[in-house]
Amino acid sequence: MITLRYFSHRFLVCLVLIGLFWGTSLSARPRSNSWRTYKGAWFEIKYPSTFKARPSLKSISFDGEYDSAVFTAPDGSAQFYVFAPQWNGTPSDIEIDPSKEDYVSQHNEQKGTIKVRRVTIKAKDGSYKRAFEDTENTDLNIRRVFGFKYRNQAAYNRYRNQYLTFKRSLQQFSD
């Protein structure tokens, strides 16, 4: 009986060690649903680890840093966008390019000191659609813009939930 207990104990220890090793080796592999953190001048945001991050607009209040960034899916069929400066600013990198794009819709609403502009744009050549939501609090002088560009409805459907998670993950900093 003593040898059986000793054997059982050693067996369990081996199983635990194998489990720890197996779990570690599995978690070391990049997973398609894992997320990375991008750090801008005054914000952090999480994005899918398979996407490529690219800074866009330089910060006017933090030298060498950026107030906006673009995150591109590995197949190029979708992009996420964020603009989150320290205070207010102009998100010129998300606005329509009339030489290449047309408005599909634009809706403005205001509740107190908060203005929200929702815009949908399509490429003149039909290669993509994109939408952005521009929220500005005129009382606090704060502005946030999120954008989602997609090649077609299938890309929109594939990345929509990740985009919503991306938006919710924004953390804003101040000085």
N, C-alpha and C positions, 0 to 999 in steps of 0.2 A: 504494500500500500504506500509506503514512503517513496519508493522509486516511481510509482505512478504519479504521485503528487509532484515530485521533483520534475518528472518528465512533462506533466501538464503545465507546470509553472514555466519551464524553459520554452515549451511550445508556444504558450501565450505571449511570452516576451518576444520570441521570434516573429510571431504574427504582428505584434504591435510595431516592431521595428520595420518589418516589410511594409506595413500599412503607412508608416511615416515616410519611408523612402518613396513608395509608390505615389503618395499624395504630393510630396514635394516635387517629384519629377513631372507629374501632371500639371501642377500649378505653374511650373517654370515655362511651360509652353504658352505662347501667346494665344489667347482665346478671342474669337471674333466678337464676343459680347463684353470684352473688358474695355475699360475706359482709361484715358490719360488726362492729365491736367495741363491746360495751357495757361500761362501767366502773361497777362497784358500789363500795361502801365498801372492801371488802377483796378484790375479785376482778375479773377481766375474763373475758368470754365472747364467743364469736363467734356471730352469728345471721344468718339469711338476710336480705339487704339489702331484700327486698320485705316483710318483717315489720315491724310497728310495735312498738317497745319501750316498756314502761311500768314505772317503778319501783313497788315494792309496799310491803314492810316497811321502815320507817326503821331505820337502824343505831342500836344503843344505845351503840356505842363510837366512832362517827365522826359528829359533828354535821353535819346537812344532807345526809348520804349515805344509801344504801339497802343492805340486806343481801339483798334478793330483788328479782326482776323477772319480768315476764310479757312474752312475745313472741307477737304475734298475726299469723296469716297474713292476706294481703290480702283474702281472701274470708271471713274469720272462721271457717273450718271447723276450724282447729287452733290450739293455743297451746302454747308451751314455757314452762317455769318453772324458775327456779333460786333456791336459798336457800344462800348461802355467807357466813356471818358470820365475823368475825375468830376467834372461838372457838366455843363452843356457843351455842345459842339455841332459841327456840320458833318453828317455822314455822307460825304460826297462820293465815296466809293460804292455806294449801294443805289444811288439815284439812277433814273432811267438814262439810257444812252439813245437819244432820238434817231441817230443814224442807223442803229441796229435793232431797236426795240420799240414796241408799241404798248400802250396801257391796255389792260384787259378791264381792270376796275380800280377804283380808288374810293375809299370811304373814310371820312373824317368824323370824329366825335369828340366832344369835350364834356368832362364832368368836373366842375369846379376849376381847379388850376391844372388838371391833367388833360393833355391833348393826346389822342391816339389816332394815328394815320395808318390805315391798312391798304396796301397796294399790291396788285397782281400785274405782272408784266410778262409779255411773251416776246420771243425772238422773232424778228421779221421773217427769218428763214425757217421758222418752225422747229428749230433745234432744241429749244428748252422753254420752260416757264419758270418764273420765280415770283416769290411773294415775300414781302417784308412787313413788319409791324414796328412802327416808330412811335415810342411813348416818351412824352416830354412833360415834366412837371415844372411849370413856369414859376411857381412859388419857390420851390427849392433849387431851381436852376439845374435840374438833372435830366439826362436823356439816355435812353437805352433803345437799341435797334437790334432786332433779330431777323434773319433772312433765311430762306430755304429755296434753293434753286434745284430743279430736277429736269431730267431729259424727257420723261414721259410719265404716264400715270403709273406704270409698273414701278418705276424708280421712286415716285412719290409714296406709293403704298409700302414699298420695301423699307424706306428710311423714315417714314413719318413718326413712328414711336421713338426712334432714337433722337430725332429732332426735338420732340417734346421733352425728352429727358435732358438733352443738351440745354434747352432754354431754362429749365428748372434748376440747373446746376450752377447758374451764374452767382458768383460772390463778388460784391463790389467793395472796394476799399476807399478810404479817404486819408488825408494827410494827418 
